[in-house]
Amino acid sequence: MISGASPGGGEERRMATILPFRGIRYNPGKIEDISKVVTPPYDVISDEEREGFYRNHPNNIIRLELGKDFPGDNLSVNKYTRAAVYFQEWRREHILIQDTDPAIYVYAQEFTLENKRYTRKGFISLVRLEDLKTGHIYPHEHTLSKPKEDRLKLMQSCEANFSQVFAFYEDEEKKMSEILRKVTGGDSGACASEETDFTDVYGVRNLLWIIKDKKIIREISFLMKDKPLFIADGHHRYETALYYRDLHKSNKEMLNRIKQNRGDDNGDSPLDFVMMMSVAMEDEGLQILPTHRLVRNVGKLDPGKFKKALHEVFEIENLGKECSLEVIKEKLRGNRESHSFVLYIGENDKEFYLLKVQNKARLYHALEEKHSPWKTLDTGILHGFIFEKILGIKTEDISKTDCLKYIQSEKEAIDVVNEGKYQLAFFLNPTRIGQIKDIAIKRNKMPPKATYFYPKLVTGTVLRHMLEI
C-alpha cells in the first residue's frame, strides 16, 4: 500500500495525506450516456430538478445521493435505506463496477464563463481526515446541524462517499500542475488512461483519467504530503466523515469487516480517509462567482434614512432608475479594489446606487469586535456593517429567518424586488481565492454564501466504499 512514500522509495506510513483507492464507477457497457446518470452536488439541487433527474434514467445517482421521501416511511424503510438497496443492487448487477487496482483519478472540467473558455484540472484521491482546529485542512464556512444529520444517515446506511469534498492547495512551483498536464495531454510517460468524456446538463464538458502507475502515485503523494488543503465545497460532508470515523473507530464488527476487506490488520484504516477532489489555487479554471443578496422584512424602509446611515462609511453614486445588467457588472468590476456594492432599493425608490467604502476607520471601528476578520471581505462588510449595524439582521439568526435570500441571477434579483417580494438587492463582486485562504489559515470563518465555485463538481463520476482503500 502506498502511503505518502517519497519518490526515492522510502515509506512513511503514518504521515500519509494522499492515498489512491479502488473507485467505483458507472459501467460504460451498461450505461451508454453517463450524462443521464450524474447530477450536481446534492445541496444545489431543487425539488423540481430532483424530479427531472429521477426521470432521466432509472440508475441516476440521485436515487443514492438525494432520494425522495415517500408516505409510510419509517426508521426501517426510508430514502436512506432505499439508497443502500439501490447501491447494493447496482453493484451486483454491474451497473456500478469497482476498479481492480488502487488509483488516483484526474478530473477536468471545460466550460465557458463570460465568453472565455476555461479548463479546471484536479485529482480525486483519498485524503486523511484531520481535526479542523489543529490539522492541515482548513474550512472557511460554518456548518449547520440538519445537513450533517442528513449526510450521516446516508453514510451509515450506504457506507459510501457518493461525491467528493472539494478543496484547493498552493502549487506555486507548478509541480502538481505539470503532472496533471502530462496526464491530460496524453504524455507517453504519464501511464494514465482516459476513461470518461461527457457534457453535462449545464454544458460543461467532464473528463476523467485514471492513474494506476505506482511511480506517479508516489510522486503525487510526496508532493502533497502535509500540504495545507482549503475546503472549497463540502464542509458538511467533511465534518460528517470526521464524526463517522469517531463514531465507529471502536466498532469491533466494522473493524473486522475492514480487516477482511484488506486481508490484514496493518496499515491505514479506511475510516481515517475521505474522498476529495483537489485543485491548485493557481489553476485558471478555479473560478468563483458572486452570490448576491435580497433583503425583506426589515420593517418600513425609509430610503432617505437608510442612505444617510450608509453615508457614514460609503460614498454613494446614484445610478438612476434604468440601470442595465451590463452597467451593474461594469461598475462592480471597475471598483473591485474599493469594497463596493451595487444597491437596488425597491418600494417607492426604485433606484440603483453604487456604494464604495470611503471611511475605513469608521468601518473598522464598527467591525472591531466579532467581525474584525471580515473587514477585508466585501461579504463581511455587507453582513457585519450593513446588515447587522444598519438593518439589524444578525448573522447568527439568518438561517432561522426568511429576511435574506441568496441569488446568482442579477435579472431575477431585480425582478423580485420590482414585484415587491423583497425590499433591497445587493450585487457583489466575487470573493477572491486568496481571501479565502487568508481567512481560513487563521481558523476564521466567512459570512454565509461568501463563495460559489463554478462549475460544481459532478456527482457520479467516482464513488467510494468507505470500508475499503
Phi and psi in degrees as a GROMACS rama.xvg file:
@    title "Ramachandran Plot"
@    xaxis  label "Phi"
@    yaxis  label "Psi"
@TYPE xy
-88.8477  122.408  ILE-2
-134.789  67.4461  SER-3
78.0783  27.932  GLY-4
-67.8589  147.293  ALA-5
-77.2886  159.415  SER-6
-57.227  -24.0284  PRO-7
-73.584  -14.0199  GLY-8
111.48  -14.9019  GLY-9
-73.4931  133.046  GLY-10
-100.26  143.265  GLU-11
-127.857  78.8619  GLU-12
-50.6241  -50.843  ARG-13
-81.9304  -4.47477  ARG-14
-98.9119  4.55587  MET-15
-62.3657  139.479  ALA-16
-107.586  -43.2039  THR-17
-109.42  135.892  ILE-18
-134.691  144.175  LEU-19
-73.8624  166.468  PRO-20
-154.952  163.922  PHE-21
-88.4379  91.4144  ARG-22
-68.2231  155.937  GLY-23
-110.752  126.804  ILE-24
-135.344  160.724  ARG-25
-65.084  138.132  TYR-26
-79.6957  113.871  ASN-27
-63.7131  -19.5091  PRO-28
-72.0692  -21.4354  GLY-29
-105.331  -34.1845  LYS-30
-114.869  103.728  ILE-31
-74.0156  -36.9337  GLU-32
-120.044  98.447  ASP-33
-66.1573  -21.786  ILE-34
-62.5186  -18.9893  SER-35
-81.1204  -13.2779  LYS-36
-118.146  1.09993  VAL-37
-108.05  164.553  VAL-38
-143.385  170.414  THR-39
-71.8767  177.598  PRO-40
-59.2323  149.729  PRO-41
-56.9332  -33.3772  TYR-42
-82.9795  1.67366  ASP-43
-116.997  9.40275  VAL-44
-95.1503  122.78  ILE-45
-78.9721  166.856  SER-46
-60.5126  -39.1369  ASP-47
-65.7247  -42.3306  GLU-48
-65.1298  -38.6519  GLU-49
-59.4626  -42.1032  ARG-50
-60.1361  -39.5804  GLU-51
-64.1975  -41.069  GLY-52
-67.399  -35.1171  PHE-53
-60.1004  -39.9608  TYR-54
-75.619  -25.1608  ARG-55
-58.4132  -42.8486  ASN-56
-166.02  142.01  HIS-57
-65.4363  -17.0243  PRO-58
-109.749  22.3565  ASN-59
-63.7178  139.83  ASN-60
-60.6401  -14.8982  ILE-61
-58.077  -31.523  ILE-62
-68.9406  -21.0075  ARG-63
-94.1266  -46.0237  LEU-64
-83.1405  -34.6729  GLU-65
-149.044  67.5019  LEU-66
-68.8267  168.038  GLY-67
-96.9791  150.065  LYS-68
-83.0571  140.808  ASP-69
-123.163  153.171  PHE-70
-57.5234  138.191  PRO-71
90.1899  -2.75946  GLY-72
-60.5975  145.404  ASP-73
-144.364  -168.041  ASN-74
-65.3906  -25.9712  LEU-75
-93.4395  -28.1282  SER-76
-130.296  115.013  VAL-77
-163.121  -175.051  ASN-78
-63.9622  -27.1421  LYS-79
-75.9772  -42.8448  TYR-80
-69.3994  -34.1925  THR-81
-64.3411  -39.6031  ARG-82
-60.2872  -41.3914  ALA-83
-63.4902  -40.5972  ALA-84
-64.9141  -46.3766  VAL-85
-57.8981  -45.9082  TYR-86
-58.8186  -45.4596  PHE-87
-66.2261  -43.7436  GLN-88
-64.6744  -44.2267  GLU-89
-66.2399  -32.1367  TRP-90
-72.4381  -41.6582  ARG-91
-65.0455  -35.0769  ARG-92
-88.1085  3.50008  GLU-93
63.4486  24.656  HIS-94
-72.5543  -38.5115  ILE-95
-109.567  130.047  LEU-96
-126.182  148.581  ILE-97
-101.532  136.876  GLN-98
-63.9387  145.076  ASP-99
-76.6776  -27.6189  THR-100
-121.048  149.298  ASP-101
-61.0955  141.561  PRO-102
-147.005  161.986  ALA-103
-111.725  138.236  ILE-104
-110.941  120.176  TYR-105
-88.7298  126.904  VAL-106
-123.074  123.21  TYR-107
-122.804  144.861  ALA-108
-128.077  124.737  GLN-109
-104.278  130.216  GLU-110
-153.946  163.896  PHE-111
-113.931  133.631  THR-112
-138.26  120.451  LEU-113
49.3395  49.7629  GLU-114
66.5064  15.521  ASN-115
-118.915  138.461  LYS-116
-92.0445  132.258  ARG-117
-127.635  157.008  TYR-118
-132.411  123.722  THR-119
-105.929  125.004  ARG-120
-119.465  138.591  LYS-121
-154.586  -170.657  GLY-122
-137.867  146.993  PHE-123
-104.522  127.241  ILE-124
-150.154  -179.637  SER-125
-89.2694  142.142  LEU-126
-127.005  133.934  VAL-127
-64.0505  129.852  ARG-128
-66.9728  137.112  LEU-129
-134.121  151.671  GLU-130
-60.8661  130.592  ASP-131
-73.9107  -9.20224  LEU-132
-94.8619  -19.2417  LYS-133
-132.035  -15.0823  THR-134
-86.6473  -164.461  GLY-135
-96.8708  9.31557  HIS-136
-113.25  127.304  ILE-137
-121.553  123.264  TYR-138
-88.7384  165.723  PRO-139
-131.005  2.28445  HIS-140
-122.901  148.887  GLU-141
-75.9011  149.616  HIS-142
-112.021  162.084  THR-143
-114.752  149.356  LEU-144
-68.7392  -37.8372  SER-145
-63.2235  -49.1057  LYS-146
-61.3388  -34.2912  PRO-147
-69.0264  -37.2007  LYS-148
-62.735  -41.4772  GLU-149
-62.1566  -49.3022  ASP-150
-65.0507  -34.4291  ARG-151
-66.6319  -42.5594  LEU-152
-61.3585  -40.3046  LYS-153
-66.9044  -42.3271  LEU-154
-64.1517  -41.5167  MET-155
-67.7304  -35.6927  GLN-156
-73.9552  -41.0392  SER-157
-103.923  -17.4225  CYS-158
51.765  47.9257  GLU-159
-148.288  154.631  ALA-160
-102.604  113.21  ASN-161
-89.5591  -17.7123  PHE-162
-141.985  160.763  SER-163
-92.5576  145.568  GLN-164
-69.8255  142.464  VAL-165
-109.19  124.429  PHE-166
-136.573  160.723  ALA-167
-127.524  160.578  PHE-168
-145.306  164.351  TYR-169
-84.8374  137.71  GLU-170
-142.415  56.2353  ASP-171
-59.1059  -36.0256  GLU-172
-85.8056  -1.8926  GLU-173
59.2551  28.9804  LYS-174
-70.4155  -42.9276  LYS-175
-68.7769  -38.64  MET-176
-61.3001  -34.8382  SER-177
-68.0665  -39.1667  GLU-178
-62.053  -45.9437  ILE-179
-65.2481  -35.833  LEU-180
-62.1543  -43.5506  ARG-181
-64.5341  -42.1115  LYS-182
-64.2551  -49.6762  VAL-183
-76.744  -17.9497  THR-184
-90.8911  0.676362  GLY-185
76.7588  23.7392  GLY-186
-56.6155  132.828  ASP-187
-62.4772  -24.5897  SER-188
-88.5539  -2.52882  GLY-189
-79.1756  -22.9817  ALA-190
52.5441  45.9689  CYS-191
-131.256  149.076  ALA-192
-116.922  138.576  SER-193
-79.4078  128.799  GLU-194
-115.963  -28.5359  GLU-195
-137.404  138.849  THR-196
-154.699  106.66  ASP-197
-149.857  157.725  PHE-198
-107.048  127.371  THR-199
-84.8898  -176.799  ASP-200
-66.2941  -15.1035  VAL-201
-98.6128  6.19771  TYR-202
82.9573  12.4574  GLY-203
-91.4975  129.126  VAL-204
-85.1388  128.523  ARG-205
-115.403  128.285  ASN-206
-129.535  144.37  LEU-207
-135.658  130.922  LEU-208
-118.341  150.891  TRP-209
-115.26  125.127  ILE-210
-104.224  115.519  ILE-211
-114.423  -9.03942  LYS-212
-65.3958  120.898  ASP-213
-65.137  -31.1508  LYS-214
-65.8374  -44.9909  LYS-215
-67.7876  -39.2123  ILE-216
-61.8396  -41.6491  ILE-217
-62.4283  -39.8632  ARG-218
-65.0798  -43.6732  GLU-219
-62.4858  -46.1124  ILE-220
-60.9469  -40.5556  SER-221
-66.3891  -44.8247  PHE-222
-64.5712  -31.2485  LEU-223
-93.6563  -7.40549  MET-224
-59.0464  122.941  LYS-225
62.2692  14.7951  ASP-226
-76.5179  131.318  LYS-227
-59.3527  138.819  PRO-228
-119.342  134.375  LEU-229
-113.091  120.609  PHE-230
-69.5227  123.793  ILE-231
-91.4755  -55.7009  ALA-232
-134.326  150.187  ASP-233
101.863  25.8366  GLY-234
-58.9384  -41.4784  HIS-235
-66.9639  -38.9739  HIS-236
-67.2131  -38.3935  ARG-237
-65.8513  -48.9447  TYR-238
-64.3241  -33.81  GLU-239
-66.1039  -39.4722  THR-240
-63.3457  -38.5899  ALA-241
-61.1312  -46.8668  LEU-242
-65.149  -40.8951  TYR-243
-61.1074  -43.1007  TYR-244
-59.4176  -50.2374  ARG-245
-65.9375  -32.9453  ASP-246
-67.7192  -32.4343  LEU-247
-113.592  4.56042  HIS-248
-66.0374  -19.9575  LYS-249
-114.13  17.6495  SER-250
-79.6642  104.82  ASN-251
-62.4446  -39.0978  LYS-252
-62.3213  -44.577  GLU-253
-67.6178  -39.6362  MET-254
-64.0947  -36.211  LEU-255
-66.2457  -37.6205  ASN-256
-65.9583  -40.052  ARG-257
-61.6652  -43.6016  ILE-258
-60.8705  -42.0388  LYS-259
-66.0618  -39.4847  GLN-260
-64.1793  -36.533  ASN-261
-90.0588  -28.2837  ARG-262
94.198  -4.25425  GLY-263
-156.159  -177.274  ASP-264
-118.763  25.8189  ASP-265
-107.759  169.941  ASN-266
83.8129  -167.984  GLY-267
-77.3243  144.013  ASP-268
-85.3095  133.63  SER-269
-61.6679  -22.2846  PRO-270
-67.0568  -17.8041  LEU-271
-84.6884  3.71449  ASP-272
-129.057  154.9  PHE-273
-130.944  149.557  VAL-274
-76.6386  130.939  MET-275
-141.832  142.453  MET-276
-100.715  124.433  MET-277
-117.393  132.414  SER-278
-130.105  139.615  VAL-279
-68.2331  136.364  ALA-280
-67.6948  -16.1637  MET-281
-84.3711  -7.67972  GLU-282
-62.9908  125.159  ASP-283
-61.3757  -25.6391  GLU-284
-81.1574  -2.57632  GLY-285
-80.9849  82.2786  LEU-286
-99.7755  141.079  GLN-287
-119.981  128.623  ILE-288
-98.0989  153.223  LEU-289
-76.1392  148.666  PRO-290
-115.041  115.961  THR-291
-84.4775  167.921  HIS-292
-123.541  138.386  ARG-293
-114.16  139.959  LEU-294
-127.572  138.934  VAL-295
-149.176  176.285  ARG-296
57.9572  41.3754  ASN-297
-109.393  27.5599  VAL-298
81.5184  -170.6  GLY-299
-72.9504  116.09  LYS-300
-85.5139  123.807  LEU-301
-103.086  102.474  ASP-302
-55.1988  -36.7492  PRO-303
-63.537  -48.3339  GLY-304
-66.247  -37.7339  LYS-305
-63.065  -46.6211  PHE-306
-65.7656  -34.4693  LYS-307
-63.8356  -41.4186  LYS-308
-65.4118  -37.8747  ALA-309
-66.0577  -32.008  LEU-310
-62.6473  -17.8737  HIS-311
-61.9192  -29.8377  GLU-312
-121.549  -33.8137  VAL-313
-106.48  145.751  PHE-314
-83.4782  132.492  GLU-315
-117.414  124.271  ILE-316
-114.045  123.169  GLU-317
-76.732  122.124  ASN-318
-99.2325  0.969313  LEU-319
88.0287  -178.172  GLY-320
-87.2805  -26.2054  LYS-321
-109.308  90.3441  GLU-322
-118.429  116.024  CYS-323
-74.1412  162.822  SER-324
-62.1805  -35.1571  LEU-325
-63.9297  -40.7285  GLU-326
-66.7466  -41.3488  VAL-327
-57.5826  -49.5083  ILE-328
-65.6348  -38.6065  LYS-329
-65.2849  -43.1209  GLU-330
-63.6244  -40.5508  LYS-331
-67.2209  -47.5055  LEU-332
-60.9078  -41.5492  ARG-333
-70.5723  -17.6331  GLY-334
-121.584  29.6672  ASN-335
-62.223  -32.4643  ARG-336
-83.6002  -0.988102  GLU-337
-109.133  10.9818  SER-338
53.3807  76.8832  HIS-339
-122.424  156.182  SER-340
-138.498  154.871  PHE-341
-105.444  124.834  VAL-342
-107.488  134.866  LEU-343
-118.806  119.668  TYR-344
-100.618  127.251  ILE-345
-89.5841  -143.271  GLY-346
53.7625  -124.169  GLU-347
-87.6137  -7.01705  ASN-348
-85.8178  -58.5155  ASP-349
51.6828  49.2156  LYS-350
-134.199  154.388  GLU-351
-103.11  145.422  PHE-352
-138.634  141.632  TYR-353
-94.7489  121.922  LEU-354
-104.483  125.93  LEU-355
-133.525  124.905  LYS-356
-59.7812  127.98  VAL-357
-125.086  -23.9138  GLN-358
-113.663  81.6925  ASN-359
-66.9166  -33.5666  LYS-360
-61.2381  -46.1581  ALA-361
-67.3113  -38.5233  ARG-362
-63.0581  -48.4109  LEU-363
-63.8113  -34.9499  TYR-364
-64.677  -39.9829  HIS-365
-68.0558  -27.0739  ALA-366
-102.985  13.1663  LEU-367
-69.5835  -17.3436  GLU-368
-86.0344  -115.393  GLU-369
-69.8983  -20.1037  LYS-370
-101.756  14.0288  HIS-371
-55.1485  -42.3368  SER-372
-62.4248  -16.6982  PRO-373
-87.629  -3.80575  TRP-374
-67.3634  -15.0564  LYS-375
-99.2091  3.14565  THR-376
-111.693  135.59  LEU-377
-59.895  -45.9965  ASP-378
-63.1069  -34.4635  THR-379
-67.4986  -41.4165  GLY-380
-66.4167  -41.3393  ILE-381
-62.3916  -49.1991  LEU-382
-74.0506  -45.6715  HIS-383
-73.6435  -35.5086  GLY-384
-102.355  -59.8217  PHE-385
-67.4304  -48.3804  ILE-386
-70.4774  -51.0834  PHE-387
-77.4677  -51.957  GLU-388
-75.9332  -34.4844  LYS-389
-100.316  -47.9838  ILE-390
-93.5764  -11.3488  LEU-391
74.9101  22.1317  GLY-392
-94.0807  105.58  ILE-393
-76.4455  134.915  LYS-394
-58.8373  -41.1712  THR-395
-69.4292  -14.7247  GLU-396
-100.229  -5.49675  ASP-397
-58.6684  -42.5637  ILE-398
-68.8804  -15.2253  SER-399
-98.4346  -4.05581  LYS-400
-122.694  172.247  THR-401
-114.275  26.8996  ASP-402
-80.9887  -14.8562  CYS-403
-131.252  136.819  LEU-404
-130.197  138.965  LYS-405
-99.374  138.461  TYR-406
-149.646  143.63  ILE-407
-92.4025  -34.6678  GLN-408
-84.0371  121.589  SER-409
-66.2706  -41.6379  GLU-410
-62.4922  -45.0891  LYS-411
-63.6415  -37.2662  GLU-412
-61.7441  -44.8632  ALA-413
-64.8949  -41.1415  ILE-414
-60.8036  -46.3893  ASP-415
-71.2123  -27.0996  VAL-416
-69.7138  -43.443  VAL-417
-62.6193  -31.0408  ASN-418
-78.5441  -5.75278  GLU-419
84.4752  7.23155  GLY-420
-76.0954  -26.5585  LYS-421
-135.816  155.315  TYR-422
-93.1792  -33.0096  GLN-423
-136.545  148.259  LEU-424
-128.61  133.951  ALA-425
-116.741  124.953  PHE-426
-106.416  134.47  PHE-427
-123.48  160.926  LEU-428
-79.8836  156.02  ASN-429
-69.6723  148.244  PRO-430
-66.9422  143.459  THR-431
-93.5473  150.382  ARG-432
-59.5038  -37.6434  ILE-433
-65.4212  -31.5401  GLY-434
-67.5045  -37.9053  GLN-435
-63.074  -45.9607  ILE-436
-60.5998  -45.4235  LYS-437
-63.0965  -38.4301  ASP-438
-70.7335  -46.6873  ILE-439
-68.1769  -38.045  ALA-440
-64.6607  -22.693  ILE-441
-93.515  9.55447  LYS-442
64.3628  27.2177  ARG-443
-96.2874  161.585  ASN-444
-115.14  149.782  LYS-445
-91.1812  165.924  MET-446
-61.9055  163.472  PRO-447
-59.2483  144.194  PRO-448
52.224  43.6025  LYS-449
-80.6192  -17.5816  ALA-450
-133.741  147.98  THR-451
-141.993  94.5774  TYR-452
-73.2527  133.157  PHE-453
-129.865  138.469  TYR-454
-77.6169  164.832  PRO-455
-73.532  149.186  LYS-456
-65.6101  142.33  LEU-457
-80.6965  134.324  VAL-458
-89.4837  124.343  THR-459
122.172  -4.61451  GLY-460
-71.3635  -47.7642  THR-461
-139.679  132.985  VAL-462
-115.713  165.996  LEU-463
-144.675  131.22  ARG-464
-81.2284  128.505  HIS-465
-76.0403  -9.64797  MET-466
-100.794  11.7422  LEU-467
-131.677  151.737  GLU-468
